[in-house]
């Protein structure tokens, strides 16, 4: 008993940290008031003491100063995709008392809600906190069951249902990763894929007048079900009812949902009138897949996507009529010449259709709990042994210290091909791009189909070498078509989309593609390969960029260009959706969830580590100017060496009005400790004849506020320059500026330089014009009115032809 209790406590602690991680990552994707914080401060004793005690030197700092707090989270792994890993505990500093303490995920959620209410006044923490507690409790139960049963969920080779039932930790992009509101503990154990459950379905016999069936197949689904039941062992009472009411329809439900339905007044009324009979659980056992409500039997022709009035993550999982019609429409379409042409053109993609559906009505209204979508089972019989996995299971972390499955796959693939693991990882990812991303974009262009291709809807089949071979898409409600194809599809099926809401404006579909395929699916794999040290994330992003670039000329929709040039991508705000108590499934179609934007990781293709993340603090560039008899040198800022000097510089009279950084030294230190570890800006010190004399910052414009004021490109880099010297003889403005521009333009990632100096700074403007910048327009920024100005290499070299062949070297 002591061991069980001890393990239960350990599992609950682990479950809380897993859910806490998902909560933090959801916040960081949906809000921008955070940054990395590097090192241990010298001018903040309280924070320094806390960091010394915890032993961590890299954190995520969340700026809740507007509500009186700061939060510091020890950072274990920073991901370009936004799926970070953390150490614990998480600390809150209360600014009024300058005290620091560990906080739970629920206190963190309170802070998040207070902060969110500025823009989302309806946000409330109570409901989300309840669902999060449910998620933590459930995950603890699953971890306990995992320890007892030890299912082989990390094996490289898995069957379809083994993979479906392996998603123990849940979705890494959702703050309520394992919410099952409505399930008791017994229900969790009996009906969850995480417990490798199997159970018979619960059947009703219903008068045919009240049953609606749709099917593209020769036999209606209720007739198939009756044949399946009659072929098995049934109790004498059920056989008697089936014979007596031979024309009534067999309708399947989830056993949990059956209990719910039997309590509903309309069902009780139908029972009382002899229009509905409860047959109970019968027939073959079905296994729940990762969605919980879709069930599978390897010998059945069909999978059943059942309705379930259980809140799973953000939604009650009920099938709505338009979703059933959408699946039916897609199945009809795939049977036409249009569908056959799609399959022939893109054989690496198979769309698993839902050709049939069942609805039950009473008094002219559909009873939600009976609504069932019937999916073709392509993993029947021998196909059940295919190594097919939902992508979400490939992105899952290792459990209880076990090696993550993606690591086992890549390592074994390397052995089978007799190649190094790093090379194999890159080849594997390339193949995934070729069997998933490339054909799906081609299908969107040629056929107009753009579905919800997220981690749980995309199944990956792997070949004998464990390499991606093909993908499957499954989700009746996720079939969408761009409006530009309306006329073409209506020629194929004249009533297509009448009841299914299948056509979506192109621009709205961009939002779906951003979230489902790129942010959720593809970046999930990038993260999994990166955090497990199988490949570098930036390398994978570059590979993705190059693949997309190769599709640019054949893209007729603008989708590829959107991915390549957008400064920000869309993502579904799962946290804000929950805080605003929105049910995605039942919300109006125009506002089904909160969407937010985040910086596009694909822009990292043009990121200059040399400029924004220099590896050294030593001198990078020196140049002698004979006219001025001065050697100008440039080195990256060293916080330990330069902080006090910069503090004094920014308090000089000529810096006060323009720079406005005459802060207390502790605030200046925080500014640099949060800025320098990021990917937006780095600071440099310039020296004249070995004496520090000027300062400049290089920033990546696409990640800077200025990028909101013009059509920014990922090749745009900007600078802020400050001449510190007071002695006019030691300012060396032109040599200093030339060295700054030399250094920036020497980097191949730079297309043009950007400036946004205050209109109040005539000296700054004249200095920029001196080296070739030209004013584009005046912009009104929150903190200043500024001259937006640009410079290209050719403009700079026209002013200083001798600088065209400058070589960047630390030696003058």
CORBELGI-V635523 format. One record per backbone hydrogen bond with DSSP energy under -0.5 kcal/mol. NH is the residue of the N-H (numbers start at 1). CO is the residue of the C=O. Records with the same first field share a line. If there is no record, write none. Layout:
BEGIN
NH->CO + CO
END
This chain:
BEGIN
5->1
6->2
7->3
8->4
9->5
10->6
11->7
12->8
13->9
14->10
15->11
16->12
17->13
18->14
19->15
20->16
21->17
22->18
23->19
24->20
25->21
26->22
27->23
28->24
29->25
30->26
31->27
34->32
35->61
37->59
38->673
39->57
41->39
48->44
49->45
50->46
51->47
52->48
53->49
54->50
55->51
56->51
59->37
60->73
61->35 + 59
62->60 + 71
63->33 + 61
64->62 + 69
67->64
68->65
69->64
70->93
71->62
72->91
73->60
74->89
75->58
76->74 + 85
77->85
79->77
82->79
84->82
85->77
87->74
90->103
91->72
92->101
93->70
94->92 + 99
95->68 + 93
96->68
97->94
98->94
99->94
101->92
103->90
108->104
109->105
110->106
111->107
112->108
113->109
114->110
115->111
116->112
117->113
118->115
119->116
120->116
123->120
124->579
128->124
129->125
130->126
131->127
132->128
133->129
134->130
135->131
136->132
137->133
138->134
139->135
140->136
141->137
142->138
143->139
144->140
145->141
146->142
147->143
148->144
149->145
150->146
153->151
155->152
158->156
160->384
163->159
164->160
165->161
166->163
168->166
174->171
177->174
179->176
181->311
183->180
188->184
189->185
190->186
191->187
192->188
195->192
196->193
197->192
199->286
201->282 + 284
202->253
203->280
204->251
205->277
206->204 + 249
207->275
210->207
211->208
212->359
213->211
214->357
216->355
223->220
224->220
225->221
226->222
227->223
228->224
229->225
230->226
231->227
232->228 + 229
239->235
240->236
241->237
242->238
243->239
244->240
245->241
246->243
248->245
249->206
251->204 + 249
253->202
258->254
259->255
260->256
261->257
262->258
263->260
264->261
268->264
269->265
270->266
271->267
272->268
273->269
274->271
275->270
276->270
277->205
279->203 + 277
280->203
282->201
283->233
286->199
287->296
289->294
292->289
293->291
295->304
296->287
300->297
303->375
304->295
305->303 + 373
306->293 + 304
308->317
310->308
311->181
312->310 + 315
313->179 + 311
315->312
317->308 + 310
318->316
323->320
324->320
325->321
326->322
327->323
328->324
329->325
330->326
331->327
332->328
333->329
334->330
335->331 + 332
336->333
339->333
340->336
341->337
342->338
343->339
344->340
345->341
346->342
349->346
350->471
352->350 + 473
353->351
354->327
355->353
356->374
357->214
358->372
359->212
361->210
362->365
365->362
367->360
368->366
370->367
371->367 + 368
372->358
373->305
374->356
375->303 + 373
376->353
377->301
378->376
380->377
381->298
383->380
384->381
385->382
386->383
388->158 + 386
389->460
391->455 + 458
392->455
393->390
394->390 + 391
395->391
402->399
407->404
408->404
409->405
410->406
411->407
412->408
413->409
414->410
415->411
416->412
417->413
418->414
419->414
424->420
425->421
426->422
427->423
428->424
429->425
430->426
431->427
432->428
433->429
434->430
435->431
436->432
437->432
438->433
440->436
441->437
442->438
443->439
444->440
445->441
446->442
447->443
448->443 + 444
449->443
450->448 + 480
452->478
453->451
454->452
457->454
458->454
459->457 + 472
460->389
461->459 + 470
462->387
463->467
466->463
469->461
470->461
471->348
472->459
473->350
474->457
475->352
478->475
479->476
480->478
481->502
482->448
483->504
485->482
486->483
489->485
490->486
491->487
492->488
493->489
496->493
498->495
501->497
504->481
509->505
510->506
511->507
512->508
513->509
514->510
515->511
516->512
517->513
518->513
519->514
520->515
521->516
522->517
523->518
525->521
526->522
527->523
528->524
529->525
530->526
531->527
532->528
533->530
534->529
535->529
540->536
541->537
542->538
543->539
544->540
545->541
546->542
547->543
548->544
549->545
550->546
551->547 + 548
552->549
555->551 + 552
556->554
562->558
563->559
564->560
565->561
566->562
569->598
571->596
573->594
574->572
577->573
578->574
579->575
580->576
581->578
582->577
584->582
587->583
591->588
592->589
596->571
598->569
600->567
601->599
603->600
604->601
605->602
606->603
607->604
609->607
612->608
613->609
620->634
621->634
622->809
623->632
624->812
625->630
626->624
629->625
630->625
632->623 + 630
633->631 + 687
634->621
635->685
636->618
637->683
639->637
641->638
642->638
643->639
646->642
647->643
648->644
649->645
650->646
651->648
652->649
655->652
656->652 + 653
657->653
659->655
660->655 + 656
663->661
667->664
668->664
669->665
670->666
671->667
672->668
673->669
674->670
675->671
676->672
678->675
682->698
684->696
685->635
686->694
687->633
688->691
689->631 + 687
691->688
692->690
693->686
694->686
695->722
696->684
697->720
698->682
699->697 + 718
700->680
701->699 + 716
702->716
703->700
704->701
707->701 + 704
708->705
709->706
710->707
712->707 + 710
716->713
717->752
718->699
719->754
720->697
722->695
724->693 + 722
725->693
730->727
731->728
736->732
737->733
738->734
739->735
740->736
741->737
742->738
743->739
744->740
745->741
746->742
747->744
750->747
751->715
752->715
753->791
754->717
755->789
757->787
759->785
761->758
762->760
765->761
766->762
767->763
768->764
769->765
770->766
771->767 + 768
772->769
773->768
774->790
776->788
777->788
779->786
781->779 + 784
784->781
786->779 + 784
787->757
788->777 + 786
789->755 + 787
790->774
791->753
796->792
797->793
798->794
799->795 + 796
800->796
803->800
804->801
806->803
808->806
809->807
812->810
END
